[in-house]
Every structure is written in structure tokens, then in C-alpha cells.
């Protein structure tokens, strides 16, 4: 425990490996992640937000034409598309 009554939390150096998570107990996993069953304190969450940035997934826009052209780049798709639309 620290002077202010909160528990010390170890900073995770890297995400735990799949093997570790598969074999470890829940308290060991939480300790490796630097958290507890109660979650992070507001101060710790703010510090991690500053240190690592927001927890978000990058997105990008793709036009329908770009997707269509990429599909024609596949030999199988272009062959099936051209043979299926051949005039009789």
C-alpha cells in the first residue's frame, strides 16, 4: 500500500503473452496489467490516457469503386465476372 491508502500497481511493460494468460490466475493477470478487480483509479486512467492515447480503432474511408477495382485485381474474380457476362 502507498501512503495515501491506495494499492501500488505495477506498470505493464508489455501485454502478457497468450500462454501466460491461459495458465495464470486472475490476480496474476490483473497484476501484470497493472490493474485490480476494481479497475483503475481516475488518476491512473488519466495518466494512461496521456501516456498511450485514447483507446480507439483507426478507421478509414474506402469508396465503392475502389473496392470493386480491388476485387477485379483478383484473377479468379475477374475470370468469373467476365465469363458470367459473356454475350450469347
C-alpha positions in Angstrom: 0.0 0.0 0.0 1.0 3.6 -0.6 0.9 6.4 1.9 -2.5 7.6 0.5 -4.1 4.2 1.2 -4.2 3.1 -2.5 -2.6 -0.1 -3.6 0.6 0.1 -5.7 0.0 -1.1 -9.2 2.9 -2.4 -11.4 3.1 -0.7 -14.8 2.8 -3.3 -17.5 6.0 -3.4 -19.6 4.2 -5.3 -22.4 0.9 -7.0 -22.9 1.0 -10.5 -21.3 1.5 -13.4 -23.7 -1.3 -15.7 -24.6 0.5 -18.6 -22.9 0.8 -16.6 -19.6 -2.9 -15.6 -19.7 -4.0 -19.2 -20.4 -2.1 -20.5 -17.4 -2.2 -17.6 -14.9 -4.7 -16.9 -12.2 -6.9 -13.8 -12.4 -5.0 -11.9 -9.7 -1.7 -12.6 -11.6 -3.2 -11.4 -14.9 -4.6 -8.2 -13.2 -1.2 -7.6 -11.6 0.6 -8.0 -15.0 -1.8 -5.4 -16.5 -1.3 -3.0 -13.6 -4.9 -3.0 -12.5 -7.3 -4.6 -10.0 -10.8 -6.1 -9.9 -12.0 -2.5 -9.0 -10.4 -1.1 -12.2 -8.1 1.9 -12.5 -8.4 5.0 -10.4 -9.4 8.2 -12.2 -5.8 9.5 -11.8 -4.3 6.3 -13.2 -6.8 6.3 -16.1 -5.9 9.9 -16.9 -2.2 9.2 -16.7 -2.5 6.2 -19.1 -4.6 8.3 -21.5 -1.9 10.9 -21.6 0.8 8.2 -21.9 -0.8 5.9 -24.6 -3.6 8.0 -26.1 -7.3 7.1 -26.5 -8.5 3.5 -26.7 -9.8 3.7 -30.3 -9.6 1.9 -33.5 -8.4 3.7 -36.6 -10.8 3.8 -39.4 -10.5 5.0 -43.0 -13.0 5.6 -45.8 -13.0 3.4 -48.9 -15.1 4.2 -51.9 -17.2 1.5 -53.5 -15.3 2.0 -56.8 -12.0 1.2 -55.0 -13.5 -2.0 -53.6 -14.8 -3.0 -57.0 -11.4 -2.4 -58.7 -9.6 -4.3 -55.9 -11.9 -7.3 -56.5 -11.1 -7.3 -60.2 -7.4 -7.4 -59.2 -8.1 -11.0 -58.1 -7.6 -13.4 -61.1 -10.4 -15.7 -60.0 -13.0 -12.9 -59.6 -12.1 -11.3 -62.9 -12.4 -14.6 -64.7 -15.7 -15.5 -63.2 -17.1 -12.0 -63.8 -16.1 -11.9 -67.5 -17.3 -15.5 -68.3 -20.6 -14.9 -66.5 -21.4 -11.8 -68.6 -20.3 -13.1 -72.0 -22.9 -12.4 -74.7 -24.6 -15.3 -76.4 
